[in-house]
């Protein structure tokens, strides 16, 4: 099965290659060398993610060794796959590039090759160590310039210069400086710089997820998702735009690249959107916004989401849980926007579905949905029963069950006609295919995704191990889907096994090529992080941002958002997230605490993540916008500006969840509250889309838009009004903290006000919170201690004794030696959700008023 990218015009394929995989296309022996090295890299990462090294007692590597090998492969491929300049040869690799590739790979692997010797002389590098580190840094910057872009190379170079020039800088940013030897040792010979957390996450987690996406695309999964989207939505008004939104949301589970998403789906949807009447600018903007939001769509989000696991210190399953509602809201908002555009322009469907009675449609849809729920529920309880009854034999029983389900899915697929290669052929007899038969034609593609979600969310496996099992199941699918389909259809199987094997090999190769830029970017981001840790810049950022914002949280968040957009002008999302999260996330949490707000760390990191992806659409250098405008034929600036209008719904969400963390499924007490939050958030997003489009049932008047906007605020921020009637918390004496902790619900928060001196010797007070361990009713002292916090009574006062490193309390901002001023206890005020009722009244008022204007238009005779 060909990849969706292979169907794009050659110019667009070159754009994606220059951005993601390398624009050089050599022939002959050179081609096979690059192909083989990329394949070996993918196989190494597949082995490293698997449990096989520990099961066999062979090939076990520590984190530093794995990072060194990972970077060595990336360095070699960066110099062989990317030409030095646009005028450099693309048909062969010049001698100097071979030399730089070899030296760069050796320098990257140096920390592994001489691991034992380096361990015996920490902080005392030899001349050889310094020479290799110097060469490695120089070649890494050049590899970054080629594969990521010159802005990131310049940024890394500035941080290197800043590390060494500290004494000669202005007082605000000055520091004692670092010698050349110390800087090189810190950056290249330790895990504080290049070989830091970012490169580690790239080596352990990101690669295997990118590999999963490449294999799923090569297997035909991308085309399947597009076919399902078109079958379900192609008959609606503005159908092609709705297909673009839905298929991009599904493709977000495959590719973390905005540009690749635009090209693979846009080559089909943008021409159809133009045909439907959207025009080239709006068609390109819709596809761009749909594609970049694929990076925020669980369960396989952009690469930055996996870095969040390390920076925030929560399981990836929690990241998925927190990201799910905002991602759904963003896509629902865009879906409604394209629907309102279709209404404004009076569009009619460009494709028809077979006429079926409403009863038939309801029965079909109900059967499909209920059937899916029943199968998933039965599988969940069946596996639970296997665990209880079979013990050690459970994996074999689960494997047999999955195999049986796969055979049933293939058998169902074999009974359906083959899916067409593009949505241009997704009709039968002039009508669209029915939705559920289209779904049935590729049920087996859902299984690897289901395995990934199951391992992540139910079994609570690590992200890398979950992706390993998903990749393994996908490789088996690619090898067997065509032979088994031919077998069930009674056709010859000749050649199908070979085609499946070729597809697996090509998928592994594509996965490695997609990872070159990410591997280089995460290594270079380590230079920036190393510069921050070496110079103490992070501490100065708190003072700087506090000075800029003057303690105003909104101004502080605007400053962070603008910083993300500016850095993102020349830096990919992953590196953008690393830079801004390292510098700004702790600052936002700290300054928020000093102003009396408890801002969850995950909320700040999600804020940075969302604004990081916006750089792919923001003019003048939004790469996803360039790709869409190349397909649509519109100007990139006009497409980008229209995209920003459509992006407004995504841009407001991060500000909302900073003040209302319930949007991230945080601080929710029970299932009923969760349902209310979800329903209200969906309604608010639909209303906000209507406000931005100035269209509800008909064109809105200015006062109607204001009324709807007030309803949006009531639905998104009901606490904003309740807090003015009665505060959420009241102060209780610090001595009651253990009683309060005992009575807090399971997974509830303990909120304290604390006071002490910071590192600069200034006295500060701030509000901090920690999620308690244990269950409600257990000993409060134990629940607090299990969260990593020890509180010491000192007469009438209470002091923070020990804050366990890496614990929930440490991440919550608790400071050892600070005094506890009081404990914040929830008041018995009414639920803030009562403010949903006036919001509903306001919406009904506008609905009724616009209905009065709509009625004469309907009664007017057609001309």
Buried (B, 14 or more C-beta within 10 A) or exposed (E): BEBBBEBBEEEBBBBBBBBBBBBBEBEEEBBEBBBEBBBEBBEBBBBBBBEBBEEEEEEEBEBBBBBBBBBBBBBBBBBBBBBBEEEBEBEBBEEEBBEBBBBBBBBBBBBBBBEEEBEEEEEEBEEEBBEBBBBBBBBBBBBBBBBBBEBBBEBBBEBBEBBBBBEEBEEEEBBEBBEEBBBBBBBBBBBBBBBBBBBBBBBBBBBBBBBBBBBBBBBBBBBBBBBBBBBBBBBBBBBBBBBBBBBBBBBBBBBBBBBBBBBBBBBBBBBBBBEBBBBBBBBBBBBBBBBBBBBBBBBBBBBBBBBBBBBBBBBBBBBBBBBBBBBBBBBBBBBBBBBBBBBEBEBEBBBEBEEEEEEEEEEBEEEBEEEEEEEEEEBEEEBEEBEEEEEEEBEEBBEEBBEEBBBEBBBBBBEBEEBBBBBEEBBEEEEBBBBBBBBBBBBBBBBBBBBBBBBBBEBEBBBBBBBBBBBBBBBBBBBBBBBBBBBBEEEEEEEBEEBBEEBBBBBBBBBBBBBBBBBBBBBBBBBBBBBBBBBEBBBBBBEBBBEEBEEEBEEBBBBBBEBBBBBBBBBBBBBBBBBBBBBBBBBBBBBBBBBEBBBBBBBBBBBBBBBBBBBBBBBEBBBBBBBBBBBBEBBBBBBBBBBBBBBBBBBBBBBBBBBBBBBBBBBBEEEEBBEBBBEBBBBBBBBBBBBBBBBBBBEBBEEBBBBBBBBBBBBBBBBBBBEEEEEBBBEBEBBBBBEBBBEBEEBBBBBBBBEBEBEEEEEBBBBBBBBBBBEBEBEBBBBBBBBBBBBEBEEEEBBBEBBBEEBBBBBBBBBBEBBBBBBBBBEEBEEBBEBBEBBBEBBEBBBEBBEEEEEEEEEEEEE
